[in-house]
């Protein structure tokens, strides 16, 4: 069958629109701010026979691009092996098992078979971050967990909806094992509704163009994406490109973990080898294979954003399974930090390895942490328990064209931090300030973007705080002679005492009382290019805006600014820059 380019483009846009509308429906209907405001979710369409990605919503988290494909493939396998019930129209499976293609337990996936003419045409799936899934700490981010059972309820693929009706027995099991269970029905119904919207929109698309035309278009789009990725890969000279990125600690043993990467470019393929990375760790910074794969895919999506989002784009990307490393976790290894933290450091390793051969496409390292902060307790004003989940932005790395973005979303997603007004309305907290982390961008010809600086006060009598963050020991790496960004900082004030976690930005069960405060400063992005080559006027602008002090302008950029006014001392600046060794 010959499909003209216009029809192919229309069908591609139509499939994308289906996913985008699912995303929109999910966020609009969800109860939890982490979904409704932060958009920590994703929706997609997957192949009937093997689970290959067909399309994903533009507004969905990129890290789910690989995990949802992997998870759908595992569901199909288990059905074929007779270990999971055969699908019927209107069934919806629920699963959050990280070892079956997930991330951490809080990312709960729904999968729905889409039937046409009595057979499955494709699968519809979405993932939403539930604010709590049980476990030892509110919010699920157990910084010192040593087994997955401590992190929460683990669900194998089971039918939560059978022929369109909620299975109340399974739902009651879930609710009996999580906190604030009475609120979960809002997210469950939102997740279901998004899949129903996808089903309706697919009906319209297929009725208009015909099943055969759409099916052949999907195959052609997959082939096109594969060829596009191959053509971009050809920009890279054949060779081996190496890098290392570091995790502060695993939350249990206070020693860094290394992500050691060797990328082999040969003709139209890239092979990613992480075999030199640290061994499986005791704490929750292990990554399951699905997340490791997805992290590579999303990194390449950052580098080559022109390639369409479907499974064909992944074909030229070969990832050697990193056996016996913390990047290939198996039961019962804890994994709560894999999606939010380890995945971003994997992406950082990819960026650092390729920045010199793709200088116009790759940036210095971004902040690389989701800033996971969970707070749980009892709200006296509402006479109910609560679980608050706060994610944070950080600085992006500088690049060949311009400075890094300040307070950007995490590398793995396009989620946004919920507005402080919403958080104050729903939870017993008061934000003292919410501003940029001045001076946190790594110095460079193009400096890194600035991180976030926020401080909040506890308004209830008692609460528990937990943190799973990173880049508290090492700042995001600079590139092409640029300096590293500033590190993540967590300070907790309990009465008159200021407490810093032993693992810098990882700890759980910190007891707080009314009036205590939590102060977080997220990392700035790495700098790009030698700092002493930065435009003097840009340095002056940053000093005027109090992003850097006059002293830092001299130390980092070799620019002297008069004390009595905001004018550049050209003579002294010239001398500083002549005598300073360019990094």
N, C-alpha and C positions, 0 to 999 in steps of 0.2 A: 504493500500500500504506500502510495506517494502522498506525503502531507506537505502542503505548501508552507512557506516560512511564516506567513501571516497567521494561518490557523495554528501553527505550532506555538507562536508567541502568545496568541490569545489563550490557548489551553494552559500554557505555562503560567500566565498571569492568573488564570482562573483557579488553578490548583493552589497558587500562592494566596489568593484571596480567600479560599476556603479556610486555610490555616490561620490567616490574619483575623478572620471573623470568629474563629474558635477562641483565639487569644483574647480578643475584645470581650466576648461573652463571658469567658472565664473570670477575667479581672473585674468586670462590672457586677457579677453576681456573687463573688467570693466574700466571705465574712471577714477573714483575717487580713489585717493591713499588709502583711508581708506579701500577699497575693494581690489584693485589691489596689494597694497604693504602690508597693515596691515592684510588682509584676514579676515576682520570683516564680515563674511558670513557663511552660512551653506546650505547643500543640503541633502535631504533625500527621502526615499520611505515609503509610508504609506498605511495601509490596506484600501480596497475599501469600506467596510461596516461600520467601526467604527473609522477609522483614526489612529489606533494603529501603532506605529513606527515599521517598518520592518528593515530598515538599515539607517545609517547616515554616512556621510563622516568623515574619521578620522581627516581631517584637518578643520572640521567645529567647530564653537563655541559650547562647551558643554551646555551652558545655553539654547541654542535653542533646545536641545534634547527633552525637555518637552513642550516648548511653541509651537513648530511647530506641535507636535502631538495634542495638545489641540486645536490649531487653525484649523487644518484639520478636527477634530471632529466637531467643531462648524460650519464649512462650510457645511459638510454633513447634519447636523441637519437643517440648514437654507434652504438647497435645498429640503430636505424631507418635510419641513413645507410650501414650496411654496413661501418663502420670498426671494429666490435667484433663478435666472434662471437655468434651467436644463442644465447639461453639454453636450457639443458636442465634437467630436474629434477635436483636435487642439485648443480648447479653453484654455485660461489661465486667472485665476482670480487673482486680486490684492487685498490685504487687509493689513491694519496696525492698525486696531482698537485694542487697548490694552485690552479692556474688552471682546474681542472675542478670547482670547488666544494669545495675543501679549506681547510685552515688552513695550518699549517706541515707540513713533510715527516714529522715524527715522529708525527703523527696519521694512523694507517693505517686505512682503511675496508675492511670486507668487505661485500659486497652479494650477497644470495641471492634468486633468484626463488622465489616460493611458488606452486605449481601446485595448481589444483582442476579436476577434470574435463577435464584436458588443456590448460588455458590458465592464464596467469598471473593470479592473484587479487590479489596485492600483492607488494611487495618487502620483505624483511627486511634490515636493515642495522645495523652497529655500527661504532664507532670506538674504537680503543685507542691510547694514547700509548706508542709503543715507546721504550725508554730510549736507543736509538741507531739511526740510520738511515744511518750513514756520514758523509761530509763531512769538512771540515777539522779539526773539533774533536770530542772525545768528547761524546756527548749531543745533537749537532746544533744547539745554540744558538751559532752563530757570530756573535759580536757585531760583527765587522768584515767580514762577507761582502759582496761587491759583485755576486754572481751566484748564482742558485739552485743551480747545480752545486756550489758550495762548501759548501752546506748539507746535501748528502746525496743519496741515491738517489731519483730521481723516477720513480714508477710510473704509467703510464697504466692504464686499466681492462683487466685481463687475467684469464683464468680460472686461479686458483690451485688450485681444486678442480674437477675435471671428472668429472661424474656421481658425485660423492662421494669421488673419489680425489685425493689430493694430487699435483700435477704436480711431480715431483722436479726436473725440469730448471729450471723457473721458480724453484722454491724455492732451488736451488743458486745461481742468479744473484743472488738477494737476499742469501743468506748470504755470498757472495763479496764483497759490497760494504758490509757492516756489521761493527761490532765486536761482540765477545762473541756471535758468531753461533750458537754451540752452545746458547745459552740461549733462542733465539727460538722454538724449536718449542713450548715451553710456552705462550707467548702466542698463537701461531698456532692451536694446538689448542683453547685456551680460547675464542678468538674464534669458531672453527668451532662448538664445542659450544654456545655461547650461541645461535647461529642455529638449530641443530638443536632446542634446547629451545623456541625461539619457534615453529618449525614444528609441533612436537608439540602445544603448547598452542593454537595456532590451529586445528588439526584438531579438538580437543575442542570449542572454542567454536562452530565452524561446523557440526559434526555435531549439536550440541545445538539450535541455533537456525535453522539453514539458511542457505545462501549468500545467498539473496535478502534475507532479513531483516537479516543483518549488513551487506550491501552498502548497503541503503537506510538503515540506522542510521548508517553512516559518513557518508553524504551529509547526513543530518539533523543529525548532530553538527557537521559542518563549517559548516552554515548557522547553527546555534545559536551557535557560537563567534564567527562573523562579526558576528552581531547583538549579542552581548554586548560585544564590543570597541567597536562603534559606539555603544552606549548609554553606555559609560564615557567615550568620547571627547567625548560631548556635555556632560560636566562642564566641559570646557575652553571658555572664551569664544573666539569667532572672533577671529583676529588672528595676528600673526607674533611668534614668541618666539625670541630669539637667545642664543647663548652661544659661548664658546671654551674649549677644553681644550688642554693643551700636553704634548707628548712631549719629554723632556729633550734627546735627540739621536737621530740614526739609528745611532749606534755608529761611524760613519766620519767624518762632519763634525760637529764639536762645536757645533752650533747647534740651537735648539729648533724643533720642527715644530708647526704650529698645526692643530687640528681646529676649523674654524669652521662653526657649524651655525645654520641658520635653519629653524624649524619653523612651517609655515603650517597653522593650524587653520581648516577650512571645513566647517561642518555636521557630517557623520559621518566625515570623513577627516582624517588628518594627513599632511602632505607634509614630508619631511626633505631638506633641501638642504645638502650639504657642499661645494658648488662653490668656496667661498672658502678652502678648506683649502690647505695647503702642496703644492707640486709633488712629483712622484715623487722619492723620496730615493735616495741612493746606497747606503746601508746597509740592514740587514734589518728595518727598521720599516715597510715597505710592507704594506698590507693588500689582499688580493684581494677582489673584489666580494662573493663569498659570505660572507666573514667580516664585511665592513662591513654587509651586510644583516642577518646574524644578530645582530650587536651591537645594532642598533636593535630587533630583535624581543625580545632578552633584556632590554633596558632597559625596554621597555614591559611585559614580563612581571613585572619587579620592581615596577612602578608599579601594574599591574592584575593581581595574582596570581589573582584569581577566574576569569579567562577560561581555559577549557580549553586544553590544549596540542594543537592541530592546525592544519593549514594555513589553516583559515577565519579564525583570529584575525589572520592577517597581511594579509588582503584590504584592510582600511581603512587600512593603513600603506603609504604610497607613498614610496619612496626614489628621488630623482632620481639617476641614475648620475653619480657624481662624476668625470667625465672629466678627464684630465690633472692628477690629484691623487694623493697617496700612498695614498689610500683606494680606488684602483681599479688595482691592480698587474697588469701584464702581464709575460709572459716577456721577458727573464730576470731581472726584478727579484727580489732576495732578500726572503724573507718570514718568517724564523724567529720574529720578534717580533710577528707580526700577531695571532695568536690569544691569546697570553698577556698582551700588553701593550697594543697599539693598540686592540684590541676593548674593553678596559676604559676607555680614555680616550674612546672613542666613547660608551659608556654614560654616562660622567661628563658629557659635553657635553649629552646628553639630559636627565639629572637637573637640571643647572644651568639649562637653558633652561625647564624646566617647574616648578621648585620653588615659584616665587612664585604660580603659578596653581593648583597642586595642593599646598598646604602641608601638608596632612594625609597625603598619600600619598608624597611624594618626600622623600628624605633629603639631607643634605649629602653631598659626595663621599666614597666609601669609599677604602680604601688604593690600589686600582686597579693592583696589580701582583701577578703570580704568584710573584715572587721566584725566578726560574729560576736555579739554581746547579747546574752539572754538573761532576763530578770524574771524571777518568779516569786510569788508570795500571796498574801491575802489583802484585798482592797477593802478597807473598812467602809468607805463611802458607798460601794455597791454591794457590800456584804457577800463577796464572792472571791474565789481564787482567780489569779490571773497569771498568764505567761506572756511576757513581752520579748519580742525578738527585734533587735536593731542591727541592720547592716549599714556599712559606711562606704563612701567613696574614697578615692585617693588620687594622687597625681599620676598623670601619664608621662611616659618618657619623651624627652626631646627627640626631634627627628631632623632630617636634612633640610626641611623647609621652614619649620617654625618651632616655637616652644611647645612643651607638653601641656595638655589640657589639665586644668586645676579641678580637683574634686570630681573626677570622672568615675564612671561605674567600674566595677571590677573587670578584669581581663576576660573572665568566663561568661559574662552576661551583660545585659543592657538594663538590668534592674536598677531602680532608683530608690534612694532612702525615703521612707515614709515622711511626710511633712511633720515637723515637731508639733504643730498644732493638733494633728490627728493623734500622735502618740500621747500628748498631754491629756487629750480628751478621753482616750480609752484606757490609760494606765495611770497609776499614782506616781507620776514623775513630773518634775519641773526643770526645763532646760534653762541653765544660766546663760549659756552662749552657744552658738552654732556658727562657726566661722572657718576661714582658711587657716591652715597650719603654715603661718608665714615662715619663709626661709627654708622650707623643707625640700624644695626642688633642687635636684643635683645641679651643680654648676656646669656650664658648657657653653659652646658657641650658641647652641639652642638649649636653654636650661630645661630641666624637668618641671612638670606642673606641680602645684602645691596640693598637699593633702588636706585633711579635714581636722578641725579642732573643736570638740564639743565637750560640754560639762553638764551633767544633770544631777538633780537632787532627788532623793527618795522621800516620798510623802506618806508612805504607809509605815506601820509600826515595825514590821519585820519583812525582810526579803532576802533572796539568795541571788548572787550574781555569778555568772560563768562567762569565761572568755575563751574563744578559740580563734586566734589571730596569728599573724606571722610577720616577718620582716622586723622583728624587735631587736634582733642581734645584728643582722646585716641589712643595710639599706638596699633598695633596688639598684641594680648595676647600671653604671654609665656605659656609654659606647663611643667608639671612635675618639677616645681621649677625654670624654666627659666624666664627671665625678658621680659617685653614687648619691642617690637621694637619701634624705634623713629617715631614720628608723621609726617604727611604730612605738608609741609610748602609752602605757596604761598606768594611771595612778588612782587609787581608791582612798578616799578620806573617811576614816572611821572615827567618829568623835573628833579628837584633836590629833590623831595619828594618821600619817600618810603611808599607805602600803602599796608597794610595787610587787607584782607577782614574781616568784622565783624564776619562772620560765618566761619572764618579761611580758608576754602578751597571751599567755595560756594559763588558766587556772579555773577551778570550779568550786562551788559551794562557799563563796565568800559571803559571810553573814553581814547584812546591813540593817541599820535601824533608821528611823525617821531622822532626817537631817543630814545623813551621810551623803557623800557625792562620789560620782564616777567621772573621771576626766580622761578622755581618749584623744590622742593625736595620731592620725594615720600617716603613712609614709608619703613622701613626695617622689615623683618619678626621677629616673636617672637622667643625667645630662648627656648631650650629644655634641661631640666635637670639643676641641680645646677651649677651656673657659676664657683664656686671655685673648681669644679671637672674637669674643662676643662684642657686638656693637655697643659702643660706649653709651649711646643715648638710651638703649634698652636697659642697661645697668642703672642709669640715672632714674629712669622711670620706676624701676622696682624699688629703689631707695626712697623716692618721693612717696610711693604708695606703701612704704614701711614693710615691704616684703623681705628686704635685706637691710642691715645696718650699714652705715658708712664704713665701719671696720671690716665687715664681711665683703663689701664691694672691693676693698683693697686686697684682702686675703684671697678671695676666690676668683676675682675677675681682673685684678690689677688696674682698677679704676679709682682715682682719688677724687673725692667730692668735697669741696670747701665746707668747713664747719659752719660758717656764717650765712651761707646761702646754698641753694641747690644748683651750683655750677661746677662743671668738671674742671679740675686743675690739669690742664693739658700737658704742661711741662712734667709734672710729677707722674702723671699717668703714662706718658711716653717712656719715662725712665723705668717705671715699674714693669712695663710690658717688655722692654728691651732686656732687662736683667732677669726676668722670670723665665725659667725653662718651660717651654711649651710641653704640656703633658702628652 
